[in-house]
């Protein structure tokens, strides 16, 4: 029993509102169908965004590797030890 007139426990009124909303959504076949359709659409969007997120993360990792190899290559070609240190500081690569 969650009716706030019968249950004085904190949170009973909020629980009653949640149950009333659920009954309103699921009690009528047309509203239930609309609710299910929205759930399916939300799940599909979540899957798409999840896949896009994974692809972007893979791209970020590959770009990080490519950028690191470019930095390492430039710094390794530096002629003197002092120039290598300056190159590493300026380019942000710390491979000495």
C-alpha positions in Angstrom: 0.0 0.0 0.0 1.7 3.2 -1.2 -1.2 5.7 -1.2 0.1 8.7 0.7 -3.2 9.0 2.7 -2.7 5.5 4.1 1.1 5.3 4.2 3.0 8.0 6.0 6.5 6.5 5.3 8.8 9.0 3.6 8.8 8.4 -0.2 5.3 6.9 -0.2 3.8 9.9 -2.1 6.6 9.7 -4.8 6.1 5.9 -5.1 2.4 6.4 -5.6 3.0 9.0 -8.4 5.3 6.5 -10.1 2.8 3.7 -9.9 0.0 6.0 -11.1 2.1 7.0 -14.1 3.0 3.4 -14.9 -0.7 2.4 -14.7 -1.6 5.3 -17.0 1.0 4.3 -19.6 0.5 0.6 -19.5 -3.2 0.4 -18.7 -4.4 1.4 -22.1 -3.4 -0.7 -25.2 -2.7 2.3 -27.4 -0.6 4.1 -24.8 1.2 0.8 -24.1 2.0 0.3 -27.8 3.3 3.9 -28.0 5.5 3.3 -24.9 6.9 0.1 -26.4 7.7 1.8 -29.7 9.5 4.6 -27.9 11.5 2.1 -25.9 12.5 0.3 -29.2 13.5 3.6 -30.8 15.5 4.6 -27.7 17.3 1.2 -27.6 18.1 1.5 -31.4 19.5 5.0 -30.9 21.6 3.8 -27.9 23.0 1.0 -30.0 23.9 3.3 -32.9 25.5 5.9 -30.6 27.4 3.1 -28.9 28.8 1.8 -32.2 29.7 5.4 -33.2 31.4 5.9 -29.9 33.5 2.7 -30.3 34.5 3.7 -33.8 35.6 7.1 -32.6 37.6 5.6 -29.8 39.3 3.3 -32.3 40.1 6.3 -34.5 41.4 8.3 -31.5 43.8 5.4 -30.6 45.0 5.0 -34.2 45.6 8.8 -34.4 47.4 8.7 -31.1 49.7 5.9 -32.4 50.2 7.7 -35.7 51.0 11.0 -34.0 53.4 9.3 -31.6 55.3 7.6 -34.5 55.6 10.9 -36.4 56.9 12.7 -33.3 59.4 9.9 -32.6 60.6 9.9 -36.2 61.2 13.6 -36.3 63.0 13.6 -32.9 65.1 10.6 -33.8 66.4 12.4 -36.9 67.7 15.4 -34.9 71.5 15.7 -35.4 72.8 16.6 -31.9 71.8 15.5 -28.4 70.9 19.1 -27.5 68.7 19.5 -30.5 67.0 16.2 -29.7 66.1 17.5 -26.2 64.7 20.7 -27.7 62.9 18.8 -30.4 61.4 16.5 -27.8 60.2 19.4 -25.6 58.7 21.4 -28.5 57.0 18.5 -30.2 56.0 16.8 -27.0 57.7 13.5 -27.6 60.0 12.2 -24.8 61.9 9.5 -26.6 65.5 10.3 -26.2 
